[in-house]
Amino acid sequence: MSRKKKLILNTYTAVVNQIITLICGFVLPRMIIAHYGSATNGLISSITQFLAFFSMMEMGVGAVVRASLYKPLAEHDEDTISRVMISARRFFQKIGLLLCVYTAGLMVYFPLAVDHRNGYFATAILVGACAFNALSNYFFGIVYQQLLSADQRSFVQLSISALTTLLNTVFGILLIKLNATIETVKLSAAVVVLIKPIFLKLYVDRHYKLNFDLELTEEPLKQKWNGLAQHIAQYVLKHADTVVLTVFSTLENVSIYYVYHLVLNGLEQMIGVLLTGTSSLLGNMFARRAEEEEKLQTTFSAFEWATHSFVTVLYTIAGIMILPFVSVYISDVSDTNYIVPSFAAVIVLGTGLYSIRLPYNAMILVAGHFKQTQRSYFIQASMNVIISIALVKPLGLLGVAIGTLAAMGYQTIYEAWYLRNQIMYRSFRIFVKHILLDSLIVILSVLLTWRITFGEPTWLSWIVMALKVSFVTAAVATFVNFTFNRDLIRHSIPLLLKRNGKGKDNGY
């Protein structure tokens, strides 16, 4: 299968998986809030964030594994591939054992730290059920995911993920309708997730010749601890807000934060569809950089422009529509006020800035520059924690949002600057121009949609308003790009069309 065909399949599968994930991600939490209350939803969100350090570990060490696999996969070096997989499996199994210990401690102490009506033992069971997904992944599936991602075969795991998400949602809805406890709902999800690692192993055993009996004469994953350190800092950045609110505020505020982040996480995952297959494509080109330097530069420029354009349009629409969405989403929930305009504006801006960094971060990861960029991750994490704790008491939700915005803004600028100096050697003015045009699109869109009103809090009125706002924002983005980015568009669009299967292959 060619790079082009893999890229097409990865992209389309990612879109389908994302649609399923978004729909299910809104349906099930909404039913949990309505049936069990905001405090229970906040409790689940808190548990999820406390476990996220381990469940997202693959984004740290996993990136090191993928960077180590690009070259041997391009050269069909089966022994090197096997050695990388052996080292990765050993490392992830150690992480799995640590997660077992951490989960046991969390099951003992977390119920003591929160005031929840379900009681100590029910909360402890809920912690164990939520942790089971990560445990099964580390012991059985995660190492195969890294191999498939590096080999541009993400469509395999994405298809299985879509299936397990659907099954989890169906079983969850049925159990809620039957008035089952929240612990039973989460335990059913723990059983469903076993499908994924089983199918991944069957696929890899059939399509790859891995030899797990080889001796390791040297460590093939030399930067795994740097990747782990970056992950820890990344975890703090992404999840410190929930922890700060849990410790210094209320579970109701955690639930409010969760509802807004439900939308923003969905948007982040939609942006991630752009990365599906693109990272491995750039990694393959980077491994062949001596022969494909010009193609690498051209492909990255197209990817950068597409990301800036897509992120700006998507998050501008989200910034305008998120409050109306929340008002409809929790229209029959009266135990907590979910409408917080200042928090909504700042958190959307911060998350949008962070999504803009994706092309720069992707190149840093495929180049394997983990140790070199490690310090910036600790700086951004420290910024978020210090500012959030300092401002949460006087400003509440807005305080933690400001901390997130400051940290995410710093990291985006840093990665664009690092890419310019250490990897791609491009002018930093390219990034500055993109940011200025992004800002212009946001300002014009907000001004032109100011008079578009939201009537009755129903899904129909929200959809009508969203269509109007989307049309205006897309028109503004098109006008700005064709006015100031005409040459870049002329080169990028044909390349992106070829990337998605329209037109001549052009070497993919």
C-alpha positions in Angstrom: 0.0 0.0 0.0 1.5 3.4 -1.1 2.0 6.4 1.3 -0.8 8.2 -0.6 -3.4 5.3 -0.1 -2.5 4.9 3.5 -2.9 8.7 4.0 -6.3 8.7 2.4 -7.5 5.7 4.4 -6.2 7.1 7.6 -7.8 10.5 7.0 -11.3 9.2 6.1 -11.2 6.6 9.0 -10.2 9.4 11.4 -13.1 11.6 10.3 -15.6 8.8 10.8 -14.1 7.9 14.2 -14.2 11.5 15.2 -17.8 11.9 14.3 -18.7 8.9 16.3 -16.5 10.0 19.2 -18.1 13.5 19.2 -21.6 12.3 19.1 -21.1 9.6 21.8 -19.0 12.0 23.8 -21.9 14.5 24.1 -24.7 11.9 24.5 -23.4 9.8 27.4 -22.2 12.7 29.7 -25.4 14.6 29.1 -27.4 11.5 30.3 -25.1 11.2 33.3 -25.7 14.8 34.3 -29.5 14.5 33.9 -29.8 11.1 35.6 -27.1 11.3 38.4 -26.6 15.0 38.8 -23.7 17.5 38.2 -21.8 16.4 41.3 -21.5 12.8 39.9 -20.4 14.1 36.6 -17.8 16.3 38.3 -16.7 13.2 40.3 -16.2 11.2 37.1 -14.3 14.1 35.5 -12.0 14.4 38.5 -11.3 10.7 38.6 -10.5 10.8 34.8 -8.1 13.7 35.2 -6.3 12.0 38.1 -5.9 8.9 35.9 -5.0 10.9 32.8 -1.3 11.0 33.7 -1.1 7.3 32.9 -3.8 7.0 30.3 -2.0 9.6 28.1 1.5 8.3 28.6 1.6 7.1 25.0 1.8 10.8 23.9 5.2 11.0 25.7 7.0 7.7 25.3 4.8 6.7 22.4 6.1 9.7 20.4 9.7 8.4 21.0 8.7 4.9 19.9 7.2 6.2 16.7 10.2 8.5 16.0 12.5 5.4 16.4 10.3 3.3 14.0 10.2 5.7 11.0 13.6 4.9 9.6 13.6 1.1 10.0 10.0 0.9 8.6 11.2 3.0 5.6 14.2 0.6 5.2 12.2 -2.6 6.0 14.6 -3.4 8.7 12.7 -6.1 10.6 15.3 -6.7 13.3 15.5 -3.1 14.3 11.7 -2.8 14.3 11.5 -5.9 16.6 14.1 -4.5 19.0 12.2 -1.2 19.2 9.0 -3.1 19.9 10.7 -5.2 22.6 12.0 -2.2 24.4 8.7 -0.4 24.1 6.7 -3.4 25.4 9.0 -3.7 28.4 8.7 0.0 29.2 4.9 0.1 28.8 4.4 -3.0 31.0 6.4 -1.2 33.7 4.2 1.8 33.4 1.2 -0.6 33.7 2.5 -2.0 36.9 3.0 1.6 38.3 -0.6 2.3 37.2 -1.8 -0.7 39.2 -0.1 0.7 42.4 -1.3 4.2 41.7 -4.9 3.0 41.1 -4.8 1.0 44.3 -3.7 4.1 46.2 -6.3 6.3 44.5 -9.0 3.8 45.4 -8.1 4.1 49.0 -7.5 7.9 49.3 -9.6 9.6 46.6 -12.9 8.7 48.3 -11.7 10.4 51.4 -10.8 13.6 49.6 -14.2 14.1 48.0 -17.6 14.5 49.5 -20.0 12.4 47.5 -23.3 10.9 48.4 -22.6 7.5 46.9 -20.2 6.6 49.8 -16.7 5.4 50.1 -16.8 2.0 48.6 -18.9 3.0 45.6 -16.5 5.8 44.8 -13.5 3.4 45.1 -15.2 1.0 42.7 -15.8 3.9 40.3 -12.0 4.7 40.4 -11.1 1.1 39.6 -13.6 0.9 36.7 -12.3 4.2 35.2 -8.7 2.9 35.5 -9.3 -0.4 33.7 -9.2 1.1 30.2 -5.6 2.4 30.7 -4.5 -0.8 32.4 -5.7 -3.1 29.6 -4.1 -0.7 27.1 -0.6 -0.7 28.7 -0.5 -4.5 29.2 -1.9 -5.6 25.9 -2.4 -2.9 23.2 -0.4 0.3 23.3 2.8 -1.1 21.8 0.9 -2.3 18.7 -0.8 1.1 18.4 2.6 2.8 18.1 3.8 0.4 15.3 0.6 0.9 13.3 0.7 4.7 13.7 4.4 4.9 12.6 3.6 2.7 9.6 0.7 4.9 8.5 -1.8 2.2 9.5 -3.8 4.2 12.0 -7.0 3.3 10.2 -6.8 -0.1 12.0 -6.9 1.2 15.5 -9.3 4.0 14.6 -11.8 1.5 13.2 -11.6 -0.6 16.4 -11.8 2.5 18.6 -15.0 3.6 16.7 -16.5 0.2 17.4 -15.7 0.2 21.1 -17.0 3.8 21.5 -20.3 2.8 19.9 -20.7 -0.3 22.1 -19.7 1.6 25.2 -22.3 4.3 24.5 -25.1 1.8 23.7 -24.5 -0.2 26.8 -24.2 2.9 28.9 -27.5 4.3 27.6 -29.3 1.0 28.2 -28.0 0.7 31.8 -28.9 4.3 32.6 -32.4 3.7 31.2 -32.6 0.6 33.5 -31.7 2.9 36.5 -28.4 1.1 37.0 -25.8 2.7 39.3 -23.0 4.8 37.8 -20.5 2.2 39.0 -22.3 -0.4 36.9 -22.3 1.9 33.8 -18.5 2.4 34.1 -17.8 -1.3 34.8 -19.6 -2.2 31.6 -17.3 0.2 29.7 -14.3 -1.6 31.3 -15.4 -4.9 29.8 -16.0 -3.4 26.3 -12.5 -1.9 26.0 -10.9 -5.3 26.0 -12.0 -5.7 22.4 -9.4 -3.2 21.2 -6.1 -4.8 22.4 -7.3 -8.3 21.3 -8.0 -7.2 17.7 -4.8 -5.1 17.5 -2.7 -8.1 18.4 -4.4 -10.3 15.9 -3.8 -7.7 13.1 -0.1 -7.2 14.0 0.6 -10.9 14.2 -0.8 -11.4 10.7 0.9 -8.4 9.0 4.3 -8.1 10.6 7.2 -10.4 11.3 8.1 -9.4 14.8 10.6 -11.4 16.8 10.3 -10.7 20.5 13.0 -13.2 21.3 15.9 -11.0 20.1 18.6 -9.9 22.5 19.0 -6.2 23.1 22.7 -5.3 23.0 21.8 -1.6 23.4 18.8 0.5 24.2 16.9 1.4 21.0 14.8 4.0 22.7 17.5 6.4 24.0 15.2 9.3 24.6 12.3 7.5 26.3 12.9 9.2 29.6 12.9 12.6 27.9 9.6 11.7 26.3 8.3 10.7 29.7 9.4 13.9 31.3 7.7 15.9 28.5 4.6 13.8 29.1 4.5 14.7 32.8 4.8 18.4 32.0 2.1 18.0 29.3 -0.2 16.3 31.7 0.2 19.1 34.2 -0.6 21.7 31.5 -3.7 19.8 30.3 -5.1 18.6 33.6 -3.9 21.0 36.3 -7.1 23.0 36.0 -9.4 20.2 37.0 -7.0 19.2 39.9 -6.9 22.9 41.1 -10.7 23.2 41.0 -11.1 19.9 42.8 -8.7 20.9 45.6 -9.5 24.6 45.9 -13.1 24.8 44.6 -16.2 22.6 44.3 -17.3 19.6 42.3 -20.0 21.7 40.7 -17.2 24.0 39.2 -15.4 20.9 38.0 -18.6 19.8 36.2 -18.9 23.3 34.6 -15.3 23.0 33.5 -15.9 19.5 32.1 -18.9 20.6 30.0 -17.0 23.4 28.3 -14.0 21.1 27.9 -16.2 18.5 26.4 -16.7 20.8 23.5 -13.1 21.9 23.3 -11.8 18.4 23.5 -14.0 17.5 20.6 -12.6 20.3 18.6 -9.0 19.3 19.5 -9.8 15.8 18.3 -11.2 17.2 15.0 -8.0 19.1 14.5 -6.2 15.9 15.2 -7.8 14.4 12.1 -5.5 16.6 10.2 -2.5 14.9 11.9 -3.8 11.4 11.3 -1.4 10.0 8.8 0.3 13.4 8.2 2.7 12.9 11.1 3.8 9.5 9.8 4.0 10.9 6.3 6.2 13.8 7.5 8.2 11.2 9.5 8.7 9.1 6.4 9.9 12.1 4.4 12.1 13.2 7.3 13.8 9.8 7.3 14.4 10.2 3.6 15.3 13.9 3.9 18.5 13.7 1.8 16.4 12.8 -1.2 13.1 14.6 -0.3 14.1 17.9 1.3 12.1 20.0 -1.1 9.0 17.8 -0.9 9.3 17.9 2.9 9.3 21.7 3.0 6.5 22.0 0.5 4.3 19.5 2.3 4.9 21.1 5.7 4.0 24.5 4.4 0.8 23.2 3.0 0.0 21.4 6.3 0.9 24.5 8.3 -1.5 26.8 6.3 -4.3 24.2 6.4 -4.0 23.8 10.1 -4.0 27.6 10.8 -7.0 28.1 8.5 -9.0 25.2 9.9 -8.2 25.9 13.5 -9.0 29.6 13.2 -12.4 29.0 11.5 -13.3 26.2 13.9 -12.4 28.0 17.1 -13.9 31.3 16.0 -17.3 29.5 15.5 -16.8 27.7 18.8 -16.1 31.0 20.6 -19.3 32.5 19.3 -21.5 29.4 19.7 -20.3 27.8 22.9 -22.5 29.7 25.3 -25.7 29.1 23.3 -24.6 25.4 23.0 -24.2 25.1 26.8 -27.5 26.8 27.4 -29.3 24.2 25.3 -27.1 21.2 26.5 -28.0 21.8 30.2 -31.4 23.5 29.6 -33.2 21.2 32.1 -30.4 21.3 34.7 -31.0 23.8 37.5 -28.6 22.8 40.3 -25.7 24.8 38.9 -25.2 27.9 36.7 -23.2 26.7 33.6 -23.2 30.1 31.8 -19.9 31.7 32.4 -19.0 34.1 29.5 -15.6 35.3 30.6 -14.4 31.7 31.3 -15.7 30.5 27.9 -13.9 33.3 25.9 -10.5 32.7 27.6 -10.6 28.9 27.5 -11.6 28.9 23.9 -8.8 31.3 23.0 -6.2 29.3 24.9 -7.2 25.9 23.4 -7.3 27.4 19.9 -3.7 28.8 20.4 -2.6 25.4 21.5 -4.1 23.6 18.5 -2.3 26.0 16.1 1.0 24.6 17.4 0.2 21.1 16.0 2.3 21.3 12.8 5.3 22.6 14.7 5.0 20.0 17.4 4.5 17.2 14.8 7.9 18.1 13.1 9.7 18.3 16.5 8.4 14.8 17.4 9.2 13.2 14.0 12.7 14.7 14.2 13.1 13.1 17.7 14.0 16.4 19.5 12.7 15.3 22.9 15.7 16.2 25.1 16.3 19.5 23.3 12.8 20.8 23.9 12.2 19.3 27.4 12.8 22.6 29.3 9.9 24.4 27.5 7.5 21.8 28.7 8.5 22.3 32.4 8.2 26.1 31.9 4.7 25.9 30.5 3.5 23.4 33.2 4.9 25.7 35.9 3.2 28.7 34.4 -0.2 27.0 34.4 0.0 25.7 37.9 1.4 28.9 39.5 -1.0 31.3 37.7 -4.1 29.0 38.2 -3.5 28.5 42.0 -2.9 32.3 42.4 -6.0 33.3 40.6 -8.5 30.5 41.4 -9.6 32.0 44.7 -10.3 35.6 43.5 -11.5 34.7 39.9 -12.7 31.1 40.1 -13.0 29.4 36.7 -11.7 32.4 35.0 -8.5 32.2 37.0 -7.6 28.7 35.9 -8.5 29.6 32.3 -6.0 32.6 32.4 -3.3 30.2 33.6 -4.0 27.8 30.8 -4.0 30.6 28.2 -0.7 32.0 29.3 1.0 28.5 29.3 -0.5 27.5 26.0 0.4 30.8 24.3 4.0 30.4 25.5 4.4 26.8 24.2 3.0 27.7 20.8 5.4 30.5 20.2 8.3 28.5 21.6 7.7 25.5 19.2 7.4 27.7 16.2 10.6 29.5 17.1 12.4 26.2 17.8 11.3 24.7 14.5 12.7 27.8 12.7 16.1 27.5 14.4 16.7 23.8 14.7 14.8 21.7 12.2 13.2 23.4 9.2 15.3 26.6 9.1 12.4 28.8 8.0 11.8 32.5 8.6 9.9 33.1 11.8 8.0 35.8 9.9 6.0 33.1 8.3 4.5 32.1 11.7 3.9 35.8 12.6 2.1 36.4 9.4 -0.2 33.4 10.0 -1.0 34.6 13.6 -1.8 38.1 12.3 -4.1 36.8 9.6 -5.7 34.4 12.2 -6.4 37.4 14.5 -7.9 39.4 11.6 -10.3 36.6 10.8 -11.4 36.3 14.4 -12.0 40.1 14.8 -13.9 40.5 11.5 -16.0 37.4 12.2 -17.0 38.5 15.7 -17.9 42.0 14.4 -20.0 40.6 11.5 -21.8 38.1 13.6 -22.6 40.4 16.5 -26.2 40.9 15.5 -26.9 37.2 14.9 -29.2 36.3 17.8 -30.1 33.1 19.6 -33.8 32.6 20.2 -35.4 29.9 22.2 -32.9 27.5 23.8 -33.6 24.6 21.4 -31.4 22.5 19.2 -33.1 23.8 16.1 -32.5 27.4 17.0 -28.9 26.6 17.9 -28.3 24.8 14.6 -29.8 27.8 12.6 -27.6 30.2 14.4 -24.5 27.9 14.0 -25.1 27.7 10.2 -25.3 31.5 9.9 -22.1 32.0 12.0 -20.3 29.3 10.1 -21.2 30.8 6.8 -20.0 34.3 7.8 -16.8 33.0 9.4 -15.9 30.8 6.4 -16.5 33.7 4.0 -14.3 36.0 6.1 -11.5 33.4 6.2 -11.8 32.8 2.5 -11.6 36.6 1.8 -8.6 37.1 4.1 -6.7 34.2 2.8 -7.2 35.0 -0.9 -6.3 38.6 -0.2 -3.1 38.0 1.8 -2.1 34.4 1.1 -2.8 34.0 -2.6 0.6 32.5 -3.5 0.6 30.0 -0.6 -2.9 28.9 -1.5 -2.0 28.4 -5.1 0.8 26.0 -4.1 -0.9 24.3 -1.1 -4.4 23.5 -2.4 -3.2 21.3 -5.3 -0.9 19.4 -2.9 -3.7 18.9 -0.4 -6.0 17.7 -3.1 -3.4 15.1 -4.2 -3.0 14.2 -0.5 -6.7 13.3 -0.4 -6.7 11.3 -3.5 -7.8 13.9 -6.1 -5.4 14.3 -9.0 -2.1 12.8 -9.8 -0.1 10.9 -7.1 2.9 13.2 -7.3 5.2 10.8 -5.5 3.2 9.9 -2.4 
